[in-house]
Amino acid sequence: MAEFQKTSEGAVQILEISGRIEPSSGKQLSEALDALAGAGQPAKVVLDLGKLEYIASAGFRELFLFGKKLSRDGGSLVISSVQGEVKRVFDLAGFASAYPIFDTREAAVAHFSE
C-alpha cells in the first residue's frame, strides 16, 4: 500500500511517496498527482521516492502521463531520492531520459531555482 504526503517549498510542490505502488494503487497515485497539477498554472513538482519500495508498471504509466500533462501546461516534473530496486527499475525503463532525477530532495528543489 502506498502513502502520499504533500508539502511545498516556496513555489515547488513536493509529493513524497512511500510504500508500494501495486497495480491496484494506480487510481490513488493518479489522484495524488492530479492534486499537484495546479489550477491552470505551470506547476513545479518534485516526486520524492526515497521511501518507495516498489512500483508496478501501472505506476510508471501514471508518472509518465502526469509528466506529460505538466509539460503541456508549462510545468515541470523532477524526481528525487530513487533507491534500491525502484532505482534499478527506473534505470532499466530509461525514466531518467524523460525526467531529471536527483539524488536528494534538496537538489531537486534547487533545480527549479537555477
Protein Blocks (a to p, Z undefined) as FASTA:
>chain_A
ZZdddddehjbccdddehjddfklmmmmmmmmmmmnoghiacdddddfklpcbdcfklmm
mmmmmmmmmmmnopacddehiahjllmmmmmnommmmpccdfbfklmmmmmmZZ
